[in-house]
Amino acid sequence: MSQRHRAVEAPSSSKPPKPTKEELRAQAHGERHRIHAELQGVANEVSQGLDPDDAHEPAAAWKPEHRRDGEVAKALDSKRSRPLRHWKMKMWKRRSARRQARATAMRLDDES
């Protein structure tokens, strides 16, 4: 077997290495479990008479890197290999609907 990749060390940089997919999934699973368990506790407190406005709702304490950093999201968006599909955008669909409505109105005017 080739030993080509075993001796190569990762280049040193200021950022820590990215966690593997398995580690990210495990962390996300643990976070979902924590939130679910906390919500169960809140539900029990509310059912015992605590005012729902006074209850502490748990929030996500951890989010994956691509969800939390706006700069990373912008960088990924700028690397998009294909251009935006204009026919999938709301403005294009509104434009089509407006054209159809105008054609219908013209047809009604012609009939009357």
TARARA-V592012 format. One record per residue. N is the residue number from 1. PSI is psi in radians with two decimals (NA if undefined). D_FIRST is the distance of its C-alpha to the first C-alpha in Angstrom with 1 decimal. Layout:
n: {N & N}
psi: {PSI & PSI}
d_first: {D_FIRST & D_FIRST}
This chain:
n: {1 & 2 & 3 & 4 & 5 & 6 & 7 & 8 & 9 & 10 & 11 & 12 & 13 & 14 & 15 & 16 & 17 & 18 & 19 & 20 & 21 & 22 & 23 & 24 & 25 & 26 & 27 & 28 & 29 & 30 & 31 & 32 & 33 & 34 & 35 & 36 & 37 & 38 & 39 & 40 & 41 & 42 & 43 & 44 & 45 & 46 & 47 & 48 & 49 & 50 & 51 & 52 & 53 & 54 & 55 & 56 & 57 & 58 & 59 & 60 & 61 & 62 & 63 & 64 & 65 & 66 & 67 & 68 & 69 & 70 & 71 & 72 & 73 & 74 & 75 & 76 & 77 & 78 & 79 & 80 & 81 & 82 & 83 & 84 & 85 & 86 & 87 & 88 & 89 & 90 & 91 & 92 & 93 & 94 & 95 & 96 & 97 & 98 & 99 & 100 & 101 & 102 & 103 & 104 & 105 & 106 & 107 & 108 & 109 & 110 & 111 & 112}
psi: {2.63 & 2.46 & 0.27 & -0.74 & -0.19 & -0.58 & -0.27 & 2.21 & 2.66 & 2.47 & 2.43 & 2.35 & 3.03 & -0.43 & 2.53 & 2.75 & 2.61 & 2.47 & 2.71 & 2.92 & -0.68 & -0.73 & -0.73 & -0.76 & -0.70 & -0.71 & -0.73 & -0.69 & -0.77 & -0.68 & -0.77 & -0.70 & -0.75 & -0.80 & -0.73 & -0.76 & -0.72 & -0.66 & -0.63 & -0.75 & -0.73 & -0.73 & -0.69 & -0.75 & -0.74 & -0.68 & -0.37 & 0.01 & -0.03 & 2.44 & 2.26 & -0.49 & -0.43 & -0.22 & 2.52 & 2.05 & 2.27 & 2.58 & 2.90 & 2.13 & -0.32 & 2.38 & 2.59 & 2.74 & -0.76 & -0.24 & -0.37 & -0.38 & 1.96 & -0.61 & -0.69 & -0.73 & -0.73 & -0.70 & -0.73 & -0.64 & -0.61 & -0.36 & 0.08 & 2.24 & -0.56 & 2.63 & 2.90 & 2.44 & 1.87 & -0.52 & -0.15 & -0.12 & 2.69 & -0.70 & -0.61 & -0.69 & -0.66 & -0.69 & -0.77 & -0.76 & -0.69 & -0.69 & -0.75 & -0.72 & -0.71 & -0.69 & -0.70 & -0.76 & -0.70 & -0.73 & -0.72 & -0.64 & -0.68 & -0.61 & -0.57 & NA}
d_first: {0.0 & 3.7 & 6.4 & 9.0 & 10.7 & 10.8 & 13.3 & 15.4 & 18.5 & 20.8 & 23.8 & 26.9 & 29.7 & 32.9 & 31.8 & 29.7 & 26.4 & 27.0 & 26.5 & 24.1 & 25.6 & 25.7 & 27.5 & 30.0 & 30.7 & 31.2 & 33.5 & 35.4 & 35.9 & 37.3 & 39.6 & 40.9 & 41.5 & 43.4 & 45.6 & 46.3 & 47.3 & 49.5 & 51.1 & 52.0 & 53.7 & 55.6 & 56.7 & 58.0 & 59.9 & 61.5 & 62.4 & 64.1 & 66.3 & 64.6 & 65.4 & 62.5 & 63.1 & 62.7 & 59.3 & 56.2 & 53.7 & 50.1 & 48.1 & 44.4 & 43.5 & 39.9 & 38.9 & 35.6 & 35.3 & 35.9 & 39.1 & 40.6 & 40.3 & 42.6 & 41.2 & 37.7 & 39.3 & 41.2 & 38.2 & 36.3 & 39.4 & 39.7 & 36.2 & 37.3 & 36.1 & 39.1 & 42.7 & 44.8 & 46.1 & 49.8 & 50.9 & 49.0 & 50.9 & 54.1 & 56.3 & 55.5 & 56.3 & 59.5 & 60.4 & 60.2 & 62.2 & 64.8 & 65.1 & 65.6 & 68.2 & 70.1 & 70.1 & 71.5 & 74.2 & 75.2 & 75.5 & 77.7 & 79.8 & 80.3 & 81.4 & 84.0}
